[in-house]
Amino acid sequence: MLSGGFNVIGFSWITSPAATELEAIVLDWLGKIINLPEAFLLSVVAGKGGGVIQGTASEAILVALLAARDKALKAMGMGSLERLVVYGSDQTHSSLEKACMIAGIQKTNFKALPTNSSMNYALSPEVLKKAISDDLSAGLRPFFLCATVGTTSSTAVDPLMELGKISQDHGMWLHVDAAYAGSACICPEYRHYLDGVELADSFNMNAHKWLLTNFDCSALWVKDSSALVEALSTNPEFLRNKASESNTVVDYKDWQVPLGRRFRVTGH
């Protein structure tokens, strides 16, 4: 109520240092509670990671995909978009498919790999390896994998450690979508479901599901925030300021799709 009454505009540090700094601190707190690797925290000295509140897990997946896409195209050449391949399972949330549509990924290059009851509908590392091998043979470039901790339709938990190693072997961005069940991993007895998250490039969980937090509060952490900034930053004259140009502050407008941003962290 207070933040809404003040109508704070928090898209950059200069417009509201309090909104930016408080969000960074709270996301680090939450990351520590869930025992995320330090590489995901903004407060780590000389680190490049950090957390940001997105509206939904759909937005979190989209910005991670855009960052991964631009990173891949930078290495391959901008004309290589039609070769890029994205992987999930047939249990992965439909927001991944929508993100691919927005990011310009060819429809046939979004691969929803089959699962079955023998692995409780988790994505099999062997199935992923076979798909990657087939796509490489076809001249395609695997670049993004979305693994899930708690799928919507079956609560499946993908084997993060094995999938992470495969992603690293092929230079793929690994995003972990723990929107549904990630908050349960705050409990020590469930934290093992996140084993392997240290191999991920980004991680998302929805505080507005099991943490009694108002919608919309979807927390996203990345290991390298510069990948988000390079993919999403725009700096027209009316947004330029000395604080931003010093590269010593966070401008959350560059970590999300929209420019506008409210005082998110106190609204929850």
Secondary structure as GFF3:
##gff-version 3
##sequence-region A 1 268
A	DSSP	alpha_helix	2	6	.	.	.	ID=ss1
A	DSSP	alpha_helix	17	33	.	.	.	ID=ss2
A	DSSP	three_ten_helix	38	40	.	.	.	ID=ss3
A	DSSP	beta_strand	50	54	.	.	.	ID=ss4
A	DSSP	alpha_helix	57	76	.	.	.	ID=ss5
A	DSSP	three_ten_helix	78	83	.	.	.	ID=ss6
A	DSSP	beta_strand	84	89	.	.	.	ID=ss7
A	DSSP	alpha_helix	95	103	.	.	.	ID=ss8
A	DSSP	three_ten_helix	107	109	.	.	.	ID=ss9
A	DSSP	beta_strand	110	113	.	.	.	ID=ss10
A	DSSP	three_ten_helix	117	119	.	.	.	ID=ss11
A	DSSP	alpha_helix	125	137	.	.	.	ID=ss12
A	DSSP	beta_strand	141	148	.	.	.	ID=ss13
A	DSSP	alpha_helix	160	169	.	.	.	ID=ss14
A	DSSP	beta_strand	173	177	.	.	.	ID=ss15
A	DSSP	three_ten_helix	182	186	.	.	.	ID=ss16
A	DSSP	three_ten_helix	188	194	.	.	.	ID=ss17
A	DSSP	three_ten_helix	197	199	.	.	.	ID=ss18
A	DSSP	beta_strand	202	206	.	.	.	ID=ss19
A	DSSP	alpha_helix	207	210	.	.	.	ID=ss20
A	DSSP	beta_strand	218	222	.	.	.	ID=ss21
A	DSSP	alpha_helix	225	232	.	.	.	ID=ss22
A	DSSP	three_ten_helix	237	239	.	.	.	ID=ss23
A	DSSP	alpha_helix	242	245	.	.	.	ID=ss24
A	DSSP	three_ten_helix	252	255	.	.	.	ID=ss25
A	DSSP	three_ten_helix	265	267	.	.	.	ID=ss26
###
